[in-house]
């Protein structure tokens, strides 16, 4: 009864909750199956990483100007348009790939899709700040993470279990239909508008972005320096979540010597762990921002990567190891995202989160290329050791930079 009352009281939030769920299932059905499709077309490990990298590359060009769109009163129309555009790209390329199964067409499809995917995560911060109850921002942030984890579990399970039977093109078509449904849900949401008297100027938005980069990375100290730096790197756990899919796919293929179905099961186990973790932090969201927990979770993630590297891949052992890895990594991701959400005012949420996301995608591209190269030149087990070292380094960064109760930032960003 309480849940039904809550849903009626905050209907806009729950509409967006389910639109995110549908959207991400549609996105992931494309993303998680394109790796197998590219591997089938080329038989080359590097091509898998390249398809991932090219998916994120357009974001570096377009995200700097998209913050203004997300902060505008027309944000709902922008989000609807992006959902329909992603669906159109999938549905347009399906017949083309059916007639001409070419890896370069997949790369083009991935790049175009990536343009409209660029604002997916920044838009979550923006809309959440406007439709969630302000007294429980962290709790509702964790609920959004729960939506993301549910979508990931569904998409990974469907991708793995149905790939052999339906193939990449059919699953991509299903993703397109879900994206259309997500856009229709967004059309029903009432999003509070903020005053926006400044007109959109393309060159000016790029200049503002460059100015913000200089502010964050300059040697001059200011009251918000630590928070800016935390915001820039807070999505590193999310980068690891995405990049680790490359060695996971190859781990199943080369170490476990199995196929797409087992990949779907393994990813499903990892997704189930993330889902349970999301439920846990939704219940205990107040304790999620403590400093020792923020430091503990990436360290435990590093330990789980080492565990994956040294275990013998028999029976259920690898599934248990990936379960632990996903639980700890999801905790780190959830805590970092909630901390930034709490610290950033709604007036500049789009501007700052698109800036943070641009840096994040640059890191993601480097990680994808680097991971592909490492998978090509060393054993998959050693690649997981490299991921452990990266998470340990991220822990050290948090030790230096994270403050449990960051202050909201507004000066320098709105100027």
DAUR-V90102 format. One record per residue. N is the residue number from 1. D_FIRST is the distance of its C-alpha to the first C-alpha in Angstrom with 1 decimal. Layout:
((N;D_FIRST) (N;D_FIRST))
//
This chain:
((1;0.0) (2;3.8) (3;5.4) (4;5.2) (5;6.2) (6;8.5) (7;9.9) (8;10.8) (9;12.3) (10;14.3) (11;14.9) (12;18.5) (13;17.7) (14;15.6) (15;18.3) (16;20.8) (17;19.0) (18;19.3) (19;22.8) (20;23.9) (21;22.8) (22;24.8) (23;27.6) (24;28.2) (25;28.1) (26;30.8) (27;32.7) (28;32.7) (29;33.8) (30;36.9) (31;37.4) (32;37.1) (33;39.2) (34;41.9) (35;43.2) (36;43.9) (37;45.4) (38;47.7) (39;48.7) (40;49.7) (41;51.7) (42;53.5) (43;53.3) (44;53.4) (45;51.0) (46;51.9) (47;50.7) (48;47.1) (49;47.0) (50;48.7) (51;46.1) (52;43.4) (53;45.6) (54;46.4) (55;42.7) (56;42.3) (57;45.7) (58;45.1) (59;42.4) (60;45.3) (61;46.9) (62;44.0) (63;41.4) (64;43.7) (65;43.5) (66;39.8) (67;38.5) (68;39.7) (69;37.9) (70;34.6) (71;35.1) (72;36.1) (73;34.2) (74;34.5) (75;32.4) (76;30.1) (77;33.2) (78;34.6) (79;31.6) (80;31.5) (81;35.2) (82;35.1) (83;32.6) (84;34.8) (85;37.9) (86;36.7) (87;35.9) (88;39.4) (89;41.2) (90;39.7) (91;40.4) (92;43.9) (93;45.1) (94;44.0) (95;46.9) (96;49.3) (97;48.5) (98;48.8) (99;52.3) (100;53.3) (101;51.5) (102;52.7) (103;51.3) (104;52.3) (105;50.1) (106;47.2) (107;48.1) (108;48.3) (109;45.0) (110;43.4) (111;45.1) (112;43.9) (113;40.3) (114;40.5) (115;41.4) (116;38.1) (117;36.1) (118;37.6) (119;35.0) (120;31.9) (121;31.2) (122;32.4) (123;30.3) (124;27.1) (125;28.2) (126;29.1) (127;26.0) (128;23.6) (129;25.6) (130;25.1) (131;21.5) (132;19.7) (133;19.0) (134;22.3) (135;21.1) (136;19.5) (137;21.9) (138;22.6) (139;19.0) (140;18.5) (141;22.0) (142;21.1) (143;18.1) (144;20.8) (145;23.0) (146;20.3) (147;20.6) (148;24.3) (149;24.4) (150;22.3) (151;24.8) (152;27.7) (153;26.8) (154;26.5) (155;29.6) (156;31.7) (157;30.9) (158;31.7) (159;34.8) (160;36.1) (161;35.5) (162;36.4) (163;39.2) (164;42.0) (165;40.9) (166;40.1) (167;41.8) (168;41.3) (169;41.8) (170;39.2) (171;36.5) (172;37.5) (173;37.1) (174;33.6) (175;32.9) (176;34.4) (177;32.1) (178;29.0) (179;30.4) (180;30.9) (181;27.2) (182;26.3) (183;28.7) (184;27.2) (185;23.7) (186;25.3) (187;27.0) (188;23.7) (189;22.9) (190;24.0) (191;25.8) (192;27.2) (193;31.0) (194;33.4) (195;36.9) (196;39.3) (197;42.8) (198;44.5) (199;45.6) (200;45.3) (201;48.6) (202;48.9) (203;51.7) (204;50.2) (205;46.9) (206;48.9) (207;51.0) (208;47.9) (209;46.6) (210;49.9) (211;50.0) (212;46.6) (213;48.0) (214;51.0) (215;49.0) (216;46.9) (217;49.7) (218;52.5) (219;54.2) (220;53.6) (221;51.0) (222;48.5) (223;45.5) (224;43.1) (225;45.1) (226;42.9) (227;39.7) (228;41.4) (229;42.6) (230;39.3) (231;37.7) (232;40.5) (233;40.0) (234;36.3) (235;35.7) (236;38.3) (237;35.7) (238;34.4) (239;38.1) (240;38.5) (241;35.4) (242;37.1) (243;40.7) (244;40.0) (245;39.2) (246;43.0) (247;44.1) (248;41.1) (249;42.3) (250;45.9) (251;45.0) (252;43.6) (253;46.6) (254;49.4) (255;48.4) (256;46.2) (257;48.3) (258;45.4) (259;44.0) (260;41.0) (261;38.9) (262;39.2) (263;38.6) (264;35.3) (265;34.4) (266;35.5) (267;33.6) (268;30.6) (269;30.8) (270;31.2) (271;28.3) (272;26.1) (273;27.3) (274;26.4) (275;22.9) (276;22.5) (277;24.1) (278;21.8) (279;18.8) (280;20.8) (281;21.8) (282;18.3) (283;17.6) (284;21.1) (285;21.9) (286;23.7) (287;26.3) (288;26.8) (289;29.5) (290;31.8) (291;35.3) (292;36.0) (293;32.9) (294;34.0) (295;37.4) (296;36.4) (297;34.3) (298;37.1) (299;39.6) (300;37.5) (301;37.3) (302;41.1) (303;41.4) (304;39.4) (305;41.6) (306;44.6) (307;43.2) (308;42.8) (309;46.4) (310;47.9) (311;46.0) (312;47.6) (313;45.5) (314;45.2) (315;42.5) (316;39.0) (317;40.5) (318;40.2) (319;36.6) (320;35.8) (321;37.7) (322;36.0) (323;32.6) (324;33.6) (325;35.1) (326;32.0) (327;29.8) (328;32.2) (329;33.0) (330;29.4) (331;28.8) (332;31.9) (333;30.9) (334;27.4) (335;28.9) (336;31.7) (337;29.6) (338;27.3) (339;30.4) (340;32.0) (341;28.9) (342;28.7) (343;32.5) (344;33.0) (345;32.8) (346;31.2) (347;34.6) (348;36.2) (349;33.4) (350;34.9) (351;38.4) (352;37.9) (353;35.5) (354;37.8) (355;40.7) (356;38.9) (357;38.0) (358;41.6) (359;42.9) (360;40.3) (361;41.4) (362;45.0) (363;44.2) (364;42.4) (365;45.5) (366;47.8) (367;45.6) (368;45.5) (369;49.2) (370;50.0) (371;47.7) (372;49.4) (373;52.8) (374;52.0) (375;50.7) (376;54.0) (377;56.2) (378;54.7) (379;52.7) (380;48.9) (381;48.6) (382;50.5) (383;48.2) (384;45.2) (385;47.4) (386;47.9) (387;44.1) (388;44.0) (389;46.7) (390;44.8) (391;41.6) (392;43.8) (393;45.4) (394;42.1) (395;41.3) (396;44.6) (397;43.8) (398;40.5) (399;42.5) (400;44.8) (401;42.4) (402;38.9) (403;37.9) (404;34.6) (405;34.0) (406;35.6) (407;36.3) (408;35.4) (409;38.2) (410;39.5) (411;43.3) (412;45.5) (413;42.8) (414;42.6) (415;46.4))
//
